[in-house]
Amino acid sequence: MKHILLIGFMGCGKTTVAKRLSYTARSPFLDLDDMIVKKEGMAISEIFEKKGEAYFRRVETECLKELLTSKSSYVISTGGGVVLSETNRKILKKLGICIYLRAGENTLYQRLKNDKSRPLLQTDNPRGRIAQILSERKKLYESCADRIVDVDGLTIAKTTEKVWEAFEAERLQRRENKKDRKRILVMHGPNLNFLGIREPEIYGTQTYDDLVNTITEYAKELSLSVTFYQSNHEGALIDRIQQAYRDNVDGIVINPGALTHYSYALHDALASVAAIPKVEVHLSDITKREGFRAISVTKDACQLQIYGKGFEGYRDALMFFSQKNS
């Protein structure tokens, strides 16, 4: 997994535990709030005071999106309210394994009662405020968490140990689950990497990365394992199809782009791996465009052709493999 993420209420120990855990995981520590502070050039309390919580949450989301493209793996301590945004919750799931440090109201009050740096607790009744916010967020934390560690009565050292155990258990479980999943290769031909730029009136404004992320989510829903390959070169696509045979993949979803209409070499490559079921997908309805696009020389080498359904067509393609006995 790319990142280990600690979520939970303020004062549950996320930052301290994450720092210690980074040594065990041999990954650098990253504090999401510190990332926001550096981005904005002011303290969290100042952001809340001068720009408001809604603004803070938007910056928080921007920082999480930046982590999606990070080439490093981190142990990440998140802010207590990170789960309030549905967008954030989805991003957290994509970033890695989320572990919820669950603390009771009394534990949190004892840790926070003298803390003047928490904007949301600057009231005449901090204990009541803790109870109110915790009640509002509890289900969000639990829904976002891959594993939960109860921290009441635990030392930081023991909490860190239990968090590492939870992480290892989740990672092992995911590996075991992945072994049982059908492996699908999703291939894209020329110019698909230019989605969002190329003819948006036909193909839309979403990018190739958006497409990959959407297909990945579809695959998770259907308990499939997907890998991606895109090339603007016919020979490279043929090489990858042949490699799929050696890799014993369970299925191929292919959008050949313009090669659909004239590449008999690509047709022959698909036909040569007859043992692998294949689905051809096109974002647009090729039957309603230029005359040459209505012709597919590759479709006869595939079991199914889907066109004109946009990103949703890939869900249908994956459904084909999910429902297919093998």
C-alpha positions in Angstrom: 0.0 0.0 0.0 1.2 3.5 -0.8 0.4 5.3 2.5 -0.6 4.6 6.1 -3.2 7.1 7.2 -4.3 7.7 10.8 -7.7 9.3 11.3 -9.7 10.2 14.4 -10.8 12.9 16.7 -8.4 15.7 17.8 -6.3 14.5 20.7 -6.6 10.8 19.9 -2.8 10.7 19.4 -2.6 10.6 15.6 0.5 12.8 15.2 2.5 11.3 18.0 1.7 7.7 16.9 2.3 8.5 13.2 5.8 9.9 14.0 6.7 6.7 15.9 5.1 4.5 13.3 7.2 6.1 10.6 10.3 4.4 12.0 8.7 1.0 12.0 7.3 1.4 8.5 10.5 3.0 7.2 8.4 5.7 5.6 8.6 9.5 6.3 6.1 11.1 8.5 3.7 13.7 7.1 1.2 15.8 9.0 -1.7 16.9 6.8 -2.3 20.0 8.9 1.4 21.0 8.6 1.0 20.6 4.8 -1.9 23.1 4.9 0.0 25.5 7.1 2.9 25.6 4.7 0.6 26.0 1.7 -1.3 28.9 3.3 1.5 30.5 5.2 -0.5 30.8 8.5 -1.5 28.7 11.5 -4.6 26.5 11.4 -6.3 28.8 14.0 -5.6 31.8 11.8 -7.1 30.1 8.7 -10.2 29.3 10.7 -10.4 32.9 12.1 -9.6 34.8 8.9 -11.0 32.6 6.1 -13.4 30.2 7.8 -13.8 26.4 8.2 -15.2 26.0 4.7 -12.1 27.5 3.1 -9.9 25.3 5.3 -11.7 22.2 4.2 -11.2 23.1 0.5 -7.4 23.5 1.1 -7.5 20.2 2.9 -9.0 18.5 -0.1 -6.4 20.1 -2.4 -3.6 18.7 -0.2 -5.1 15.2 -0.3 -5.3 15.4 -4.1 -1.6 16.3 -4.3 -0.8 13.2 -2.3 -2.6 11.0 -4.9 0.3 11.8 -7.3 3.1 11.6 -4.7 5.9 9.3 -5.6 6.8 8.8 -2.0 5.0 6.6 0.6 4.2 8.3 3.9 2.8 7.7 7.4 0.1 10.4 7.4 -1.5 12.1 10.4 -4.8 13.7 9.3 -6.8 16.5 10.8 -9.8 15.5 13.0 -12.3 16.9 10.5 -10.9 15.4 7.3 -13.7 12.9 7.1 -16.4 15.6 7.0 -16.0 15.9 3.2 -17.3 13.0 1.0 -14.6 13.9 -1.5 -12.0 13.5 1.2 -13.3 10.2 2.3 -13.1 8.9 -1.2 -9.5 10.2 -1.6 -8.5 8.6 1.7 -9.6 5.2 0.5 -7.5 5.7 -2.6 -4.4 6.8 -0.8 -3.8 3.7 1.2 -4.8 2.0 4.5 -6.8 4.1 6.9 -6.7 3.3 10.6 -9.1 5.0 13.0 -7.7 5.8 16.5 -10.9 5.6 18.5 -10.9 7.4 21.8 -13.8 7.8 24.2 -15.2 11.2 25.3 -13.5 11.1 28.7 -10.1 10.3 27.3 -10.4 13.1 24.8 -11.6 15.6 27.4 -8.6 14.9 29.7 -6.2 15.3 26.8 -7.8 18.5 25.4 -9.2 20.4 28.3 -6.2 22.7 28.6 -5.4 22.9 24.9 -6.0 26.5 23.6 -4.9 25.7 20.0 -8.1 24.0 18.9 -10.4 26.5 17.3 -13.5 24.3 17.6 -13.1 23.8 21.4 -12.8 27.5 22.4 -16.2 27.5 24.2 -17.5 27.7 27.8 -18.2 24.0 27.7 -15.4 22.2 25.9 -16.5 18.8 27.2 -20.0 19.2 25.8 -18.5 20.4 22.5 -16.3 17.3 22.4 -19.3 15.1 22.9 -21.3 16.9 20.2 -18.6 16.8 17.6 -17.6 13.2 18.4 -21.3 12.1 18.0 -21.4 13.8 14.6 -18.2 12.3 13.3 -18.1 8.8 14.8 -19.9 7.1 12.0 -17.8 8.9 9.4 -14.6 7.8 11.0 -15.9 4.2 11.2 -17.1 4.2 7.6 -13.7 5.5 6.3 -11.6 3.2 8.4 -10.1 -0.1 7.1 -9.2 -1.0 10.7 -10.0 0.5 14.2 -7.7 0.7 17.2 -9.3 1.6 20.5 -6.8 3.8 22.4 -8.4 4.4 25.8 -6.0 3.4 28.5 -3.1 2.7 26.1 0.3 4.2 26.2 1.6 5.8 23.0 4.0 2.9 22.6 1.3 0.3 23.0 -1.0 2.3 20.6 1.8 2.4 18.0 2.3 -1.3 18.3 -1.4 -2.0 17.9 -1.7 0.3 14.9 1.2 -1.5 13.2 -0.5 -4.9 13.9 -3.7 -3.5 12.4 -1.9 -2.2 9.3 -0.1 -5.6 8.7 -3.3 -7.5 9.2 -5.1 -5.3 6.6 -2.3 -5.5 4.2 -2.1 -9.3 4.4 -5.9 -9.5 4.0 -5.8 -7.4 0.9 -3.0 -9.6 -0.6 -5.1 -12.7 0.0 -8.2 -11.1 -1.5 -6.2 -10.0 -4.5 -5.0 -13.5 -5.2 -8.6 -14.6 -5.6 -9.6 -11.8 -8.0 -9.7 -12.1 -11.7 -6.9 -10.1 -13.3 -8.1 -7.8 -16.1 -5.8 -5.9 -18.4 -7.3 -2.6 -19.6 -5.6 -1.3 -22.8 -5.9 2.0 -24.6 -4.6 2.9 -28.0 -3.5 6.1 -29.7 -4.6 9.5 -28.3 -6.6 8.1 -25.4 -3.9 9.7 -23.2 -5.1 13.1 -24.5 -8.6 12.7 -23.1 -9.8 16.1 -21.8 -7.8 17.9 -24.4 -8.8 16.0 -27.6 -12.2 17.0 -29.0 -13.9 17.6 -25.7 -17.2 18.1 -27.5 -17.0 14.3 -28.4 -15.0 12.8 -25.6 -15.7 15.1 -22.7 -13.5 17.1 -20.4 -12.4 14.3 -18.1 -8.8 13.3 -18.4 -7.2 9.9 -18.9 -6.3 9.9 -15.2 -10.0 10.4 -14.4 -10.8 7.4 -16.6 -8.2 5.2 -14.9 -9.5 6.2 -11.4 -13.1 5.5 -12.5 -12.2 2.1 -13.9 -10.3 1.3 -10.7 -13.4 2.1 -8.6 -15.5 0.0 -10.9 -13.1 -2.9 -10.5 -13.1 -2.6 -6.7 -16.9 -2.8 -6.7 -16.8 -5.9 -8.8 -13.8 -7.5 -6.9 -11.6 -7.5 -9.9 -7.9 -6.6 -10.2 -7.0 -4.3 -13.0 -3.8 -3.1 -14.6 -3.5 -0.5 -17.3 -1.5 0.0 -20.4 -1.7 2.9 -22.9 0.4 3.4 -26.0 0.3 5.5 -29.2 2.2 2.8 -31.0 0.7 -0.3 -32.7 3.6 -2.6 -32.1 3.8 -1.7 -28.4 0.1 -2.7 -28.0 0.7 -6.0 -29.9 3.7 -6.7 -27.6 1.5 -6.1 -24.5 -1.2 -8.4 -25.8 1.3 -11.2 -26.2 2.7 -10.5 -22.8 -0.8 -10.8 -21.4 -0.9 -14.4 -22.7 2.4 -15.1 -20.8 1.0 -13.5 -17.7 -2.2 -15.6 -17.8 -4.5 -12.7 -17.4 -8.2 -13.5 -17.1 -9.5 -10.9 -19.5 -8.6 -7.9 -21.7 -10.6 -4.7 -22.1 -9.3 -2.8 -25.1 -10.1 0.6 -26.6 -7.8 0.6 -29.6 -8.6 4.1 -30.6 -8.2 4.8 -34.4 -6.4 1.4 -34.8 -9.9 -0.1 -34.4 -10.7 0.8 -38.0 -7.6 -0.4 -39.9 -5.2 -2.4 -37.8 -5.4 -6.0 -39.0 -2.1 -6.6 -37.1 -3.9 -5.7 -33.9 -6.8 -7.9 -34.9 -4.4 -10.8 -35.4 -2.7 -10.2 -32.0 -6.1 -10.3 -30.2 -7.1 -13.4 -32.2 -3.9 -15.1 -31.4 -4.7 -15.1 -27.7 -8.1 -16.8 -28.2 -8.0 -18.3 -24.7 -8.3 -14.9 -23.2 -11.8 -13.3 -23.3 -11.7 -9.8 -24.7 -14.1 -6.8 -24.8 -13.7 -3.8 -27.1 -14.9 -0.5 -25.7 -15.3 2.9 -27.3 -16.3 6.1 -25.4 -18.3 7.5 -28.4 -20.9 5.9 -30.6 -18.7 5.0 -33.5 -21.7 4.0 -35.6 -22.9 7.6 -35.7 -19.7 9.3 -36.6 -17.6 9.4 -39.8 -18.2 6.5 -42.1 -14.7 5.0 -41.6 -15.3 4.9 -37.8 -18.3 2.6 -38.1 -15.9 -0.2 -39.2 -14.1 -2.2 -36.6 -11.6 -4.7 -37.9 -10.8 -5.8 -34.3 -14.3 -6.5 -32.9 -14.4 -10.0 -34.4 -11.4 -11.0 -32.3 -13.4 -9.9 -29.2 -16.4 -11.5 -27.4 -18.2 -8.2 -26.9 -18.2 -4.6 -28.3 -19.5 -1.7 -26.2 -19.7 1.8 -27.6 -21.3 5.2 -26.9 -21.6 4.9 -23.2 -18.7 7.0 -22.1 -16.9 5.9 -18.9 -19.9 3.8 -18.0 -19.0 1.4 -20.9 -16.0 0.2 -18.9 -18.3 -0.8 -16.1 -20.3 -3.0 -18.5 -17.0 -4.5 -19.8 -15.9 -5.4 -16.3 -19.3 -6.7 -15.5 -18.8 -9.1 -18.4 -15.8 -10.6 -16.7 -17.3 -10.5 -13.2 -20.2 -12.6 -14.3 -18.3 -14.9 -16.6 -17.4 -18.3 -15.3 -13.8 -19.2 -15.6 
